[in-house]
Amino acid sequence: MLARECFVCLFEGMTTEMKCECLDILCDVLHKFGNLMATDHELLLGALLSQLSSNQASVRKKTVSCIGKLK
C-alpha cells in the first residue's frame, strides 16, 4: 500500500536532490521491510527502471542500490 501511494507519481517534476532523497529513503525501507512489501516489488521495479535513463549519475547509482534491495 505504501509503495503504491508513494510511487504513482514519484520522480515526475522532482529535482535531482529530491529524487536522491526519495531513493535513499526507499533503500532504507526496502532494506528493513522489503520482504513485507513483496507484492509491490513489480510496481517498484517499474518505477525504478525508468530512473536508470536519468542524466544524473547520482540518481542512477541510488536507483541501482534500490533495485539491489528488492528480494
mmCIF file as Biopython writes it, N, C-alpha, C and O atoms, coordinates in Angstrom:
data_model
#
loop_
_atom_site.group_PDB
_atom_site.id
_atom_site.type_symbol
_atom_site.label_atom_id
_atom_site.label_alt_id
_atom_site.label_comp_id
_atom_site.label_asym_id
_atom_site.label_entity_id
_atom_site.label_seq_id
_atom_site.pdbx_PDB_ins_code
_atom_site.Cartn_x
_atom_site.Cartn_y
_atom_site.Cartn_z
_atom_site.occupancy
_atom_site.B_iso_or_equiv
_atom_site.auth_seq_id
_atom_site.auth_asym_id
_atom_site.pdbx_PDB_model_num
ATOM 1   N N  . MET A ? 1  ? 0.823  -1.190  0.000   1.0 0.0 1  A 1 
ATOM 2   C CA . MET A ? 1  ? 0.000  0.000   0.000   1.0 0.0 1  A 1 
ATOM 3   C C  . MET A ? 1  ? 0.868  1.255   0.000   1.0 0.0 1  A 1 
ATOM 4   O O  . MET A ? 1  ? 0.636  2.170   -0.790  1.0 0.0 1  A 1 
ATOM 5   N N  . LEU A ? 2  ? 1.848  1.303   0.866   1.0 0.0 2  A 1 
ATOM 6   C CA . LEU A ? 2  ? 2.741  2.449   0.937   1.0 0.0 2  A 1 
ATOM 7   C C  . LEU A ? 2  ? 3.422  2.687   -0.400  1.0 0.0 2  A 1 
ATOM 8   O O  . LEU A ? 2  ? 3.496  3.819   -0.878  1.0 0.0 2  A 1 
ATOM 9   N N  . ALA A ? 3  ? 3.915  1.620   -0.996  1.0 0.0 3  A 1 
ATOM 10  C CA . ALA A ? 3  ? 4.640  1.756   -2.256  1.0 0.0 3  A 1 
ATOM 11  C C  . ALA A ? 3  ? 3.747  2.305   -3.351  1.0 0.0 3  A 1 
ATOM 12  O O  . ALA A ? 3  ? 4.174  3.155   -4.133  1.0 0.0 3  A 1 
ATOM 13  N N  . ARG A ? 4  ? 2.513  1.831   -3.415  1.0 0.0 4  A 1 
ATOM 14  C CA . ARG A ? 4  ? 1.601  2.310   -4.457  1.0 0.0 4  A 1 
ATOM 15  C C  . ARG A ? 4  ? 1.346  3.798   -4.312  1.0 0.0 4  A 1 
ATOM 16  O O  . ARG A ? 4  ? 1.337  4.525   -5.306  1.0 0.0 4  A 1 
ATOM 17  N N  . GLU A ? 5  ? 1.141  4.257   -3.098  1.0 0.0 5  A 1 
ATOM 18  C CA . GLU A ? 5  ? 0.872  5.669   -2.857  1.0 0.0 5  A 1 
ATOM 19  C C  . GLU A ? 5  ? 2.102  6.526   -3.131  1.0 0.0 5  A 1 
ATOM 20  O O  . GLU A ? 5  ? 1.988  7.636   -3.650  1.0 0.0 5  A 1 
ATOM 21  N N  . CYS A ? 6  ? 3.252  6.020   -2.789  1.0 0.0 6  A 1 
ATOM 22  C CA . CYS A ? 6  ? 4.481  6.794   -2.933  1.0 0.0 6  A 1 
ATOM 23  C C  . CYS A ? 6  ? 4.978  6.856   -4.370  1.0 0.0 6  A 1 
ATOM 24  O O  . CYS A ? 6  ? 5.604  7.840   -4.763  1.0 0.0 6  A 1 
ATOM 25  N N  . PHE A ? 7  ? 4.712  5.833   -5.153  1.0 0.0 7  A 1 
ATOM 26  C CA . PHE A ? 7  ? 5.351  5.744   -6.450  1.0 0.0 7  A 1 
ATOM 27  C C  . PHE A ? 7  ? 4.434  5.973   -7.635  1.0 0.0 7  A 1 
ATOM 28  O O  . PHE A ? 7  ? 4.857  5.814   -8.780  1.0 0.0 7  A 1 
ATOM 29  N N  . VAL A ? 8  ? 3.195  6.340   -7.388  1.0 0.0 8  A 1 
ATOM 30  C CA . VAL A ? 8  ? 2.298  6.615   -8.500  1.0 0.0 8  A 1 
ATOM 31  C C  . VAL A ? 8  ? 2.855  7.756   -9.343  1.0 0.0 8  A 1 
ATOM 32  O O  . VAL A ? 8  ? 2.896  7.654   -10.569 1.0 0.0 8  A 1 
ATOM 33  N N  . CYS A ? 9  ? 3.277  8.824   -8.711  1.0 0.0 9  A 1 
ATOM 34  C CA . CYS A ? 9  ? 3.795  9.969   -9.466  1.0 0.0 9  A 1 
ATOM 35  C C  . CYS A ? 9  ? 5.219  10.318  -9.057  1.0 0.0 9  A 1 
ATOM 36  O O  . CYS A ? 9  ? 5.690  11.427  -9.310  1.0 0.0 9  A 1 
ATOM 37  N N  . LEU A ? 10 ? 5.897  9.376   -8.428  1.0 0.0 10 A 1 
ATOM 38  C CA . LEU A ? 10 ? 7.263  9.634   -7.997  1.0 0.0 10 A 1 
ATOM 39  C C  . LEU A ? 10 ? 8.152  9.951   -9.183  1.0 0.0 10 A 1 
ATOM 40  O O  . LEU A ? 10 ? 8.012  9.374   -10.261 1.0 0.0 10 A 1 
ATOM 41  N N  . PHE A ? 11 ? 9.035  10.844  -8.970  1.0 0.0 11 A 1 
ATOM 42  C CA . PHE A ? 11 ? 10.051 11.248  -9.928  1.0 0.0 11 A 1 
ATOM 43  C C  . PHE A ? 11 ? 9.535  12.212  -10.993 1.0 0.0 11 A 1 
ATOM 44  O O  . PHE A ? 11 ? 10.335 12.722  -11.778 1.0 0.0 11 A 1 
ATOM 45  N N  . GLU A ? 12 ? 8.252  12.479  -11.050 1.0 0.0 12 A 1 
ATOM 46  C CA . GLU A ? 12 ? 7.740  13.439  -12.029 1.0 0.0 12 A 1 
ATOM 47  C C  . GLU A ? 12 ? 7.864  14.836  -11.454 1.0 0.0 12 A 1 
ATOM 48  O O  . GLU A ? 12 ? 7.300  15.129  -10.399 1.0 0.0 12 A 1 
ATOM 49  N N  . GLY A ? 13 ? 8.593  15.694  -12.134 1.0 0.0 13 A 1 
ATOM 50  C CA . GLY A ? 13 ? 8.728  17.072  -11.709 1.0 0.0 13 A 1 
ATOM 51  C C  . GLY A ? 13 ? 9.596  17.276  -10.479 1.0 0.0 13 A 1 
ATOM 52  O O  . GLY A ? 13 ? 9.539  18.333  -9.851  1.0 0.0 13 A 1 
ATOM 53  N N  . MET A ? 14 ? 10.389 16.290  -10.130 1.0 0.0 14 A 1 
ATOM 54  C CA . MET A ? 14 ? 11.260 16.413  -8.961  1.0 0.0 14 A 1 
ATOM 55  C C  . MET A ? 14 ? 12.650 16.854  -9.379  1.0 0.0 14 A 1 
ATOM 56  O O  . MET A ? 14 ? 13.126 16.531  -10.467 1.0 0.0 14 A 1 
ATOM 57  N N  . THR A ? 15 ? 13.288 17.596  -8.491  1.0 0.0 15 A 1 
ATOM 58  C CA . THR A ? 15 ? 14.679 17.954  -8.730  1.0 0.0 15 A 1 
ATOM 59  C C  . THR A ? 15 ? 15.553 16.729  -8.464  1.0 0.0 15 A 1 
ATOM 60  O O  . THR A ? 15 ? 15.104 15.754  -7.862  1.0 0.0 15 A 1 
ATOM 61  N N  . THR A ? 16 ? 16.779 16.788  -8.911  1.0 0.0 16 A 1 
ATOM 62  C CA . THR A ? 16 ? 17.714 15.688  -8.682  1.0 0.0 16 A 1 
ATOM 63  C C  . THR A ? 16 ? 17.904 15.446  -7.193  1.0 0.0 16 A 1 
ATOM 64  O O  . THR A ? 16 ? 17.963 14.301  -6.746  1.0 0.0 16 A 1 
ATOM 65  N N  . GLU A ? 17 ? 17.999 16.513  -6.438  1.0 0.0 17 A 1 
ATOM 66  C CA . GLU A ? 17 ? 18.186 16.380  -4.986  1.0 0.0 17 A 1 
ATOM 67  C C  . GLU A ? 17 ? 16.998 15.674  -4.351  1.0 0.0 17 A 1 
ATOM 68  O O  . GLU A ? 17 ? 17.174 14.819  -3.484  1.0 0.0 17 A 1 
ATOM 69  N N  . MET A ? 18 ? 15.806 16.020  -4.771  1.0 0.0 18 A 1 
ATOM 70  C CA . MET A ? 18 ? 14.602 15.379  -4.229  1.0 0.0 18 A 1 
ATOM 71  C C  . MET A ? 18 ? 14.560 13.900  -4.607  1.0 0.0 18 A 1 
ATOM 72  O O  . MET A ? 18 ? 14.207 13.060  -3.780  1.0 0.0 18 A 1 
ATOM 73  N N  . LYS A ? 19 ? 14.914 13.581  -5.838  1.0 0.0 19 A 1 
ATOM 74  C CA . LYS A ? 19 ? 14.952 12.186  -6.266  1.0 0.0 19 A 1 
ATOM 75  C C  . LYS A ? 19 ? 15.938 11.392  -5.427  1.0 0.0 19 A 1 
ATOM 76  O O  . LYS A ? 19 ? 15.641 10.276  -5.002  1.0 0.0 19 A 1 
ATOM 77  N N  . CYS A ? 20 ? 17.102 11.962  -5.190  1.0 0.0 20 A 1 
ATOM 78  C CA . CYS A ? 20 ? 18.125 11.265  -4.410  1.0 0.0 20 A 1 
ATOM 79  C C  . CYS A ? 20 ? 17.656 11.024  -2.980  1.0 0.0 20 A 1 
ATOM 80  O O  . CYS A ? 20 ? 17.892 9.952   -2.423  1.0 0.0 20 A 1 
ATOM 81  N N  . GLU A ? 21 ? 17.004 11.995  -2.392  1.0 0.0 21 A 1 
ATOM 82  C CA . GLU A ? 21 ? 16.485 11.823  -1.029  1.0 0.0 21 A 1 
ATOM 83  C C  . GLU A ? 21 ? 15.431 10.723  -0.991  1.0 0.0 21 A 1 
ATOM 84  O O  . GLU A ? 21 ? 15.437 9.880   -0.094  1.0 0.0 21 A 1 
ATOM 85  N N  . CYS A ? 22 ? 14.527 10.732  -1.967  1.0 0.0 22 A 1 
ATOM 86  C CA . CYS A ? 22 ? 13.488 9.695   -2.028  1.0 0.0 22 A 1 
ATOM 87  C C  . CYS A ? 22 ? 14.098 8.311   -2.220  1.0 0.0 22 A 1 
ATOM 88  O O  . CYS A ? 22 ? 13.659 7.340   -1.603  1.0 0.0 22 A 1 
ATOM 89  N N  . LEU A ? 23 ? 15.099 8.227   -3.067  1.0 0.0 23 A 1 
ATOM 90  C CA . LEU A ? 23 ? 15.749 6.948   -3.303  1.0 0.0 23 A 1 
ATOM 91  C C  . LEU A ? 23 ? 16.496 6.464   -2.063  1.0 0.0 23 A 1 
ATOM 92  O O  . LEU A ? 23 ? 16.509 5.265   -1.781  1.0 0.0 23 A 1 
ATOM 93  N N  . ASP A ? 24 ? 17.117 7.379   -1.322  1.0 0.0 24 A 1 
ATOM 94  C CA . ASP A ? 24 ? 17.785 6.998   -0.073  1.0 0.0 24 A 1 
ATOM 95  C C  . ASP A ? 24 ? 16.783 6.418   0.918   1.0 0.0 24 A 1 
ATOM 96  O O  . ASP A ? 24 ? 17.033 5.389   1.545   1.0 0.0 24 A 1 
ATOM 97  N N  . ILE A ? 25 ? 15.646 7.094   1.048   1.0 0.0 25 A 1 
ATOM 98  C CA . ILE A ? 25 ? 14.609 6.621   1.969   1.0 0.0 25 A 1 
ATOM 99  C C  . ILE A ? 25 ? 14.076 5.271   1.522   1.0 0.0 25 A 1 
ATOM 100 O O  . ILE A ? 25 ? 13.891 4.369   2.339   1.0 0.0 25 A 1 
ATOM 101 N N  . LEU A ? 26 ? 13.829 5.134   0.222   1.0 0.0 26 A 1 
ATOM 102 C CA . LEU A ? 26 ? 13.323 3.868   -0.300  1.0 0.0 26 A 1 
ATOM 103 C C  . LEU A ? 26 ? 14.309 2.739   -0.027  1.0 0.0 26 A 1 
ATOM 104 O O  . LEU A ? 26 ? 13.895 1.643   0.352   1.0 0.0 26 A 1 
ATOM 105 N N  . CYS A ? 27 ? 15.592 2.982   -0.208  1.0 0.0 27 A 1 
ATOM 106 C CA . CYS A ? 27 ? 16.599 1.947   0.064   1.0 0.0 27 A 1 
ATOM 107 C C  . CYS A ? 27 ? 16.546 1.512   1.518   1.0 0.0 27 A 1 
ATOM 108 O O  . CYS A ? 27 ? 16.629 0.321   1.817   1.0 0.0 27 A 1 
ATOM 109 N N  . ASP A ? 28 ? 16.408 2.470   2.420   1.0 0.0 28 A 1 
ATOM 110 C CA . ASP A ? 28 ? 16.315 2.135   3.843   1.0 0.0 28 A 1 
ATOM 111 C C  . ASP A ? 28 ? 15.070 1.308   4.131   1.0 0.0 28 A 1 
ATOM 112 O O  . ASP A ? 28 ? 15.131 0.322   4.865   1.0 0.0 28 A 1 
ATOM 113 N N  . VAL A ? 29 ? 13.942 1.708   3.555   1.0 0.0 29 A 1 
ATOM 114 C CA . VAL A ? 29 ? 12.690 0.984   3.768   1.0 0.0 29 A 1 
ATOM 115 C C  . VAL A ? 29 ? 12.785 -0.427  3.201   1.0 0.0 29 A 1 
ATOM 116 O O  . VAL A ? 29 ? 12.361 -1.387  3.844   1.0 0.0 29 A 1 
ATOM 117 N N  . LEU A ? 30 ? 13.336 -0.550  2.008   1.0 0.0 30 A 1 
ATOM 118 C CA . LEU A ? 30 ? 13.466 -1.870  1.395   1.0 0.0 30 A 1 
ATOM 119 C C  . LEU A ? 30 ? 14.424 -2.756  2.187   1.0 0.0 30 A 1 
ATOM 120 O O  . LEU A ? 30 ? 14.206 -3.961  2.317   1.0 0.0 30 A 1 
ATOM 121 N N  . HIS A ? 31 ? 15.468 -2.159  2.705   1.0 0.0 31 A 1 
ATOM 122 C CA . HIS A ? 31 ? 16.427 -2.941  3.499   1.0 0.0 31 A 1 
ATOM 123 C C  . HIS A ? 31 ? 15.757 -3.526  4.737   1.0 0.0 31 A 1 
ATOM 124 O O  . HIS A ? 31 ? 15.986 -4.685  5.083   1.0 0.0 31 A 1 
ATOM 125 N N  . LYS A ? 32 ? 14.935 -2.729  5.400   1.0 0.0 32 A 1 
ATOM 126 C CA . LYS A ? 32 ? 14.320 -3.167  6.651   1.0 0.0 32 A 1 
ATOM 127 C C  . LYS A ? 32 ? 13.022 -3.939  6.453   1.0 0.0 32 A 1 
ATOM 128 O O  . LYS A ? 32 ? 12.734 -4.879  7.194   1.0 0.0 32 A 1 
ATOM 129 N N  . PHE A ? 33 ? 12.230 -3.537  5.442   1.0 0.0 33 A 1 
ATOM 130 C CA . PHE A ? 33 ? 10.891 -4.102  5.301   1.0 0.0 33 A 1 
ATOM 131 C C  . PHE A ? 33 ? 10.615 -4.676  3.912   1.0 0.0 33 A 1 
ATOM 132 O O  . PHE A ? 33 ? 9.460  -4.936  3.576   1.0 0.0 33 A 1 
ATOM 133 N N  . GLY A ? 34 ? 11.640 -4.875  3.113   1.0 0.0 34 A 1 
ATOM 134 C CA . GLY A ? 34 ? 11.455 -5.339  1.742   1.0 0.0 34 A 1 
ATOM 135 C C  . GLY A ? 34 ? 10.683 -6.635  1.624   1.0 0.0 34 A 1 
ATOM 136 O O  . GLY A ? 34 ? 9.882  -6.806  0.706   1.0 0.0 34 A 1 
ATOM 137 N N  . ASN A ? 35 ? 10.922 -7.546  2.550   1.0 0.0 35 A 1 
ATOM 138 C CA . ASN A ? 35 ? 10.222 -8.830  2.495   1.0 0.0 35 A 1 
ATOM 139 C C  . ASN A ? 35 ? 8.722  -8.673  2.768   1.0 0.0 35 A 1 
ATOM 140 O O  . ASN A ? 35 ? 7.926  -9.501  2.325   1.0 0.0 35 A 1 
ATOM 141 N N  . LEU A ? 36 ? 8.337  -7.636  3.483   1.0 0.0 36 A 1 
ATOM 142 C CA . LEU A ? 36 ? 6.926  -7.391  3.754   1.0 0.0 36 A 1 
ATOM 143 C C  . LEU A ? 36 ? 6.228  -6.676  2.593   1.0 0.0 36 A 1 
ATOM 144 O O  . LEU A ? 36 ? 5.002  -6.577  2.559   1.0 0.0 36 A 1 
ATOM 145 N N  . MET A ? 37 ? 7.019  -6.185  1.654   1.0 0.0 37 A 1 
ATOM 146 C CA . MET A ? 37 ? 6.483  -5.430  0.521   1.0 0.0 37 A 1 
ATOM 147 C C  . MET A ? 37 ? 6.594  -6.219  -0.777  1.0 0.0 37 A 1 
ATOM 148 O O  . MET A ? 37 ? 6.560  -5.632  -1.859  1.0 0.0 37 A 1 
ATOM 149 N N  . ALA A ? 38 ? 6.723  -7.520  -0.689  1.0 0.0 38 A 1 
ATOM 150 C CA . ALA A ? 38 ? 6.969  -8.346  -1.870  1.0 0.0 38 A 1 
ATOM 151 C C  . ALA A ? 38 ? 5.900  -8.170  -2.943  1.0 0.0 38 A 1 
ATOM 152 O O  . ALA A ? 38 ? 6.198  -8.253  -4.135  1.0 0.0 38 A 1 
ATOM 153 N N  . THR A ? 39 ? 4.668  -7.929  -2.533  1.0 0.0 39 A 1 
ATOM 154 C CA . THR A ? 39 ? 3.597  -7.773  -3.523  1.0 0.0 39 A 1 
ATOM 155 C C  . THR A ? 39 ? 3.756  -6.488  -4.334  1.0 0.0 39 A 1 
ATOM 156 O O  . THR A ? 39 ? 3.178  -6.366  -5.415  1.0 0.0 39 A 1 
ATOM 157 N N  . ASP A ? 40 ? 4.524  -5.540  -3.831  1.0 0.0 40 A 1 
ATOM 158 C CA . ASP A ? 40 ? 4.725  -4.267  -4.525  1.0 0.0 40 A 1 
ATOM 159 C C  . ASP A ? 40 ? 6.033  -4.202  -5.302  1.0 0.0 40 A 1 
ATOM 160 O O  . ASP A ? 40 ? 6.329  -3.183  -5.926  1.0 0.0 40 A 1 
ATOM 161 N N  . HIS A ? 41 ? 6.813  -5.268  -5.273  1.0 0.0 41 A 1 
ATOM 162 C CA . HIS A ? 41 ? 8.122  -5.224  -5.915  1.0 0.0 41 A 1 
ATOM 163 C C  . HIS A ? 41 ? 8.028  -4.959  -7.416  1.0 0.0 41 A 1 
ATOM 164 O O  . HIS A ? 41 ? 8.870  -4.246  -7.964  1.0 0.0 41 A 1 
ATOM 165 N N  . GLU A ? 42 ? 7.034  -5.511  -8.085  1.0 0.0 42 A 1 
ATOM 166 C CA . GLU A ? 42 ? 6.916  -5.287  -9.523  1.0 0.0 42 A 1 
ATOM 167 C C  . GLU A ? 42 ? 6.648  -3.810  -9.821  1.0 0.0 42 A 1 
ATOM 168 O O  . GLU A ? 42 ? 7.235  -3.243  -10.742 1.0 0.0 42 A 1 
ATOM 169 N N  . LEU A ? 43 ? 5.774  -3.202  -9.051  1.0 0.0 43 A 1 
ATOM 170 C CA . LEU A ? 43 ? 5.476  -1.775  -9.207  1.0 0.0 43 A 1 
ATOM 171 C C  . LEU A ? 43 ? 6.711  -0.929  -8.923  1.0 0.0 43 A 1 
ATOM 172 O O  . LEU A ? 43 ? 7.016  0.008   -9.661  1.0 0.0 43 A 1 
ATOM 173 N N  . LEU A ? 44 ? 7.410  -1.262  -7.861  1.0 0.0 44 A 1 
ATOM 174 C CA . LEU A ? 44 ? 8.632  -0.536  -7.518  1.0 0.0 44 A 1 
ATOM 175 C C  . LEU A ? 44 ? 9.683  -0.692  -8.602  1.0 0.0 44 A 1 
ATOM 176 O O  . LEU A ? 44 ? 10.340 0.277   -8.984  1.0 0.0 44 A 1 
ATOM 177 N N  . LEU A ? 45 ? 9.838  -1.899  -9.090  1.0 0.0 45 A 1 
ATOM 178 C CA . LEU A ? 45 ? 10.834 -2.144  -10.128 1.0 0.0 45 A 1 
ATOM 179 C C  . LEU A ? 45 ? 10.539 -1.311  -11.371 1.0 0.0 45 A 1 
ATOM 180 O O  . LEU A ? 45 ? 11.452 -0.746  -11.972 1.0 0.0 45 A 1 
ATOM 181 N N  . GLY A ? 46 ? 9.276  -1.234  -11.753 1.0 0.0 46 A 1 
ATOM 182 C CA . GLY A ? 46 ? 8.909  -0.414  -12.908 1.0 0.0 46 A 1 
ATOM 183 C C  . GLY A ? 46 ? 9.260  1.045   -12.716 1.0 0.0 46 A 1 
ATOM 184 O O  . GLY A ? 46 ? 9.778  1.691   -13.626 1.0 0.0 46 A 1 
ATOM 185 N N  . ALA A ? 47 ? 8.978  1.570   -11.526 1.0 0.0 47 A 1 
ATOM 186 C CA . ALA A ? 47 ? 9.304  2.966   -11.240 1.0 0.0 47 A 1 
ATOM 187 C C  . ALA A ? 47 ? 10.812 3.186   -11.206 1.0 0.0 47 A 1 
ATOM 188 O O  . ALA A ? 47 ? 11.313 4.208   -11.675 1.0 0.0 47 A 1 
ATOM 189 N N  . LEU A ? 48 ? 11.518 2.225   -10.651 1.0 0.0 48 A 1 
ATOM 190 C CA . LEU A ? 48 ? 12.967 2.365   -10.545 1.0 0.0 48 A 1 
ATOM 191 C C  . LEU A ? 48 ? 13.662 2.222   -11.898 1.0 0.0 48 A 1 
ATOM 192 O O  . LEU A ? 48 ? 14.599 2.962   -12.197 1.0 0.0 48 A 1 
ATOM 193 N N  . LEU A ? 49 ? 13.210 1.280   -12.707 1.0 0.0 49 A 1 
ATOM 194 C CA . LEU A ? 49 ? 13.855 1.088   -14.013 1.0 0.0 49 A 1 
ATOM 195 C C  . LEU A ? 49 ? 13.790 2.342   -14.878 1.0 0.0 49 A 1 
ATOM 196 O O  . LEU A ? 49 ? 14.696 2.608   -15.668 1.0 0.0 49 A 1 
ATOM 197 N N  . SER A ? 50 ? 12.725 3.102   -14.726 1.0 0.0 50 A 1 
ATOM 198 C CA . SER A ? 50 ? 12.608 4.335   -15.515 1.0 0.0 50 A 1 
ATOM 199 C C  . SER A ? 50 ? 13.682 5.353   -15.135 1.0 0.0 50 A 1 
ATOM 200 O O  . SER A ? 50 ? 14.010 6.237   -15.927 1.0 0.0 50 A 1 
ATOM 201 N N  . GLN A ? 51 ? 14.225 5.231   -13.932 1.0 0.0 51 A 1 
ATOM 202 C CA . GLN A ? 51 ? 15.241 6.176   -13.471 1.0 0.0 51 A 1 
ATOM 203 C C  . GLN A ? 51 ? 16.652 5.812   -13.937 1.0 0.0 51 A 1 
ATOM 204 O O  . GLN A ? 51 ? 17.580 6.607   -13.792 1.0 0.0 51 A 1 
ATOM 205 N N  . LEU A ? 52 ? 16.809 4.625   -14.488 1.0 0.0 52 A 1 
ATOM 206 C CA . LEU A ? 52 ? 18.135 4.243   -14.982 1.0 0.0 52 A 1 
ATOM 207 C C  . LEU A ? 52 ? 18.554 5.041   -16.211 1.0 0.0 52 A 1 
ATOM 208 O O  . LEU A ? 52 ? 19.729 5.048   -16.577 1.0 0.0 52 A 1 
ATOM 209 N N  . SER A ? 53 ? 17.607 5.706   -16.843 1.0 0.0 53 A 1 
ATOM 210 C CA . SER A ? 53 ? 17.933 6.534   -18.004 1.0 0.0 53 A 1 
ATOM 211 C C  . SER A ? 53 ? 18.143 7.996   -17.615 1.0 0.0 53 A 1 
ATOM 212 O O  . SER A ? 53 ? 18.236 8.860   -18.486 1.0 0.0 53 A 1 
ATOM 213 N N  . SER A ? 54 ? 18.217 8.275   -16.327 1.0 0.0 54 A 1 
ATOM 214 C CA . SER A ? 54 ? 18.438 9.638   -15.851 1.0 0.0 54 A 1 
ATOM 215 C C  . SER A ? 54 ? 19.783 10.169  -16.325 1.0 0.0 54 A 1 
ATOM 216 O O  . SER A ? 54 ? 20.739 9.412   -16.495 1.0 0.0 54 A 1 
ATOM 217 N N  . ASN A ? 55 ? 19.845 11.469  -16.534 1.0 0.0 55 A 1 
ATOM 218 C CA . ASN A ? 55 ? 21.107 12.111  -16.921 1.0 0.0 55 A 1 
ATOM 219 C C  . ASN A ? 55 ? 22.060 12.237  -15.736 1.0 0.0 55 A 1 
ATOM 220 O O  . ASN A ? 55 ? 23.260 12.441  -15.921 1.0 0.0 55 A 1 
ATOM 221 N N  . GLN A ? 56 ? 21.537 12.118  -14.538 1.0 0.0 56 A 1 
ATOM 222 C CA . GLN A ? 56 ? 22.329 12.300  -13.328 1.0 0.0 56 A 1 
ATOM 223 C C  . GLN A ? 56 ? 22.877 10.959  -12.830 1.0 0.0 56 A 1 
ATOM 224 O O  . GLN A ? 56 ? 22.116 10.031  -12.554 1.0 0.0 56 A 1 
ATOM 225 N N  . ALA A ? 57 ? 24.182 10.873  -12.721 1.0 0.0 57 A 1 
ATOM 226 C CA . ALA A ? 57 ? 24.822 9.640   -12.259 1.0 0.0 57 A 1 
ATOM 227 C C  . ALA A ? 57 ? 24.398 9.298   -10.834 1.0 0.0 57 A 1 
ATOM 228 O O  . ALA A ? 57 ? 24.256 8.123   -10.497 1.0 0.0 57 A 1 
ATOM 229 N N  . SER A ? 58 ? 24.196 10.311  -9.998  1.0 0.0 58 A 1 
ATOM 230 C CA . SER A ? 58 ? 23.807 10.050  -8.612  1.0 0.0 58 A 1 
ATOM 231 C C  . SER A ? 58 ? 22.445 9.365   -8.536  1.0 0.0 58 A 1 
ATOM 232 O O  . SER A ? 58 ? 22.239 8.490   -7.695  1.0 0.0 58 A 1 
ATOM 233 N N  . VAL A ? 59 ? 21.525 9.752   -9.400  1.0 0.0 59 A 1 
ATOM 234 C CA . VAL A ? 59 ? 20.197 9.130   -9.437  1.0 0.0 59 A 1 
ATOM 235 C C  . VAL A ? 59 ? 20.324 7.692   -9.920  1.0 0.0 59 A 1 
ATOM 236 O O  . VAL A ? 59 ? 19.714 6.789   -9.347  1.0 0.0 59 A 1 
ATOM 237 N N  . ARG A ? 60 ? 21.103 7.474   -10.962 1.0 0.0 60 A 1 
ATOM 238 C CA . ARG A ? 60 ? 21.293 6.109   -11.467 1.0 0.0 60 A 1 
ATOM 239 C C  . ARG A ? 60 ? 21.923 5.209   -10.408 1.0 0.0 60 A 1 
ATOM 240 O O  . ARG A ? 60 ? 21.503 4.064   -10.238 1.0 0.0 60 A 1 
ATOM 241 N N  . LYS A ? 61 ? 22.926 5.718   -9.697  1.0 0.0 61 A 1 
ATOM 242 C CA . LYS A ? 61 ? 23.617 4.927   -8.674  1.0 0.0 61 A 1 
ATOM 243 C C  . LYS A ? 61 ? 22.664 4.545   -7.547  1.0 0.0 61 A 1 
ATOM 244 O O  . LYS A ? 61 ? 22.640 3.391   -7.118  1.0 0.0 61 A 1 
ATOM 245 N N  . LYS A ? 62 ? 21.890 5.496   -7.071  1.0 0.0 62 A 1 
ATOM 246 C CA . LYS A ? 62 ? 20.944 5.211   -5.994  1.0 0.0 62 A 1 
ATOM 247 C C  . LYS A ? 62 ? 19.828 4.289   -6.468  1.0 0.0 62 A 1 
ATOM 248 O O  . LYS A ? 62 ? 19.320 3.476   -5.695  1.0 0.0 62 A 1 
ATOM 249 N N  . THR A ? 63 ? 19.446 4.411   -7.731  1.0 0.0 63 A 1 
ATOM 250 C CA . THR A ? 63 ? 18.430 3.530   -8.299  1.0 0.0 63 A 1 
ATOM 251 C C  . THR A ? 63 ? 18.923 2.097   -8.313  1.0 0.0 63 A 1 
ATOM 252 O O  . THR A ? 63 ? 18.175 1.188   -7.953  1.0 0.0 63 A 1 
ATOM 253 N N  . VAL A ? 64 ? 20.149 1.876   -8.716  1.0 0.0 64 A 1 
ATOM 254 C CA . VAL A ? 64 ? 20.724 0.534   -8.739  1.0 0.0 64 A 1 
ATOM 255 C C  . VAL A ? 64 ? 20.778 -0.043  -7.323  1.0 0.0 64 A 1 
ATOM 256 O O  . VAL A ? 64 ? 20.518 -1.229  -7.122  1.0 0.0 64 A 1 
ATOM 257 N N  . SER A ? 65 ? 21.112 0.792   -6.351  1.0 0.0 65 A 1 
ATOM 258 C CA . SER A ? 65 ? 21.124 0.322   -4.956  1.0 0.0 65 A 1 
ATOM 259 C C  . SER A ? 65 ? 19.740 -0.130  -4.516  1.0 0.0 65 A 1 
ATOM 260 O O  . SER A ? 65 ? 19.596 -1.151  -3.843  1.0 0.0 65 A 1 
ATOM 261 N N  . CYS A ? 66 ? 18.733 0.630   -4.896  1.0 0.0 66 A 1 
ATOM 262 C CA . CYS A ? 66 ? 17.358 0.268   -4.529  1.0 0.0 66 A 1 
ATOM 263 C C  . CYS A ? 66 ? 16.925 -1.024  -5.221  1.0 0.0 66 A 1 
ATOM 264 O O  . CYS A ? 66 ? 16.287 -1.876  -4.603  1.0 0.0 66 A 1 
ATOM 265 N N  . ILE A ? 67 ? 17.262 -1.165  -6.477  1.0 0.0 67 A 1 
ATOM 266 C CA . ILE A ? 67 ? 16.903 -2.384  -7.203  1.0 0.0 67 A 1 
ATOM 267 C C  . ILE A ? 67 ? 17.568 -3.593  -6.532  1.0 0.0 67 A 1 
ATOM 268 O O  . ILE A ? 67 ? 16.970 -4.665  -6.436  1.0 0.0 67 A 1 
ATOM 269 N N  . GLY A ? 68 ? 18.788 -3.410  -6.079  1.0 0.0 68 A 1 
ATOM 270 C CA . GLY A ? 68 ? 19.502 -4.485  -5.389  1.0 0.0 68 A 1 
ATOM 271 C C  . GLY A ? 68 ? 18.852 -4.895  -4.082  1.0 0.0 68 A 1 
ATOM 272 O O  . GLY A ? 68 ? 19.058 -6.019  -3.624  1.0 0.0 68 A 1 
ATOM 273 N N  . LYS A ? 69 ? 18.082 -4.026  -3.476  1.0 0.0 69 A 1 
ATOM 274 C CA . LYS A ? 69 ? 17.408 -4.332  -2.211  1.0 0.0 69 A 1 
ATOM 275 C C  . LYS A ? 69 ? 16.113 -5.099  -2.414  1.0 0.0 69 A 1 
ATOM 276 O O  . LYS A ? 69 ? 15.582 -5.677  -1.465  1.0 0.0 69 A 1 
ATOM 277 N N  . LEU A ? 70 ? 15.594 -5.114  -3.648  1.0 0.0 70 A 1 
ATOM 278 C CA . LEU A ? 70 ? 14.372 -5.880  -3.917  1.0 0.0 70 A 1 
ATOM 279 C C  . LEU A ? 70 ? 14.697 -7.350  -3.784  1.0 0.0 70 A 1 
ATOM 280 O O  . LEU A ? 70 ? 15.737 -7.807  -4.259  1.0 0.0 70 A 1 
ATOM 281 N N  . LYS A ? 71 ? 13.806 -8.098  -3.136  1.0 0.0 71 A 1 
ATOM 282 C CA . LYS A ? 71 ? 14.079 -9.522  -2.899  1.0 0.0 71 A 1 
ATOM 283 C C  . LYS A ? 71 ? 13.110 -10.374 -3.668  1.0 0.0 71 A 1 
ATOM 284 O O  . LYS A ? 71 ? 13.177 -11.601 -3.598  1.0 0.0 71 A 1 
#
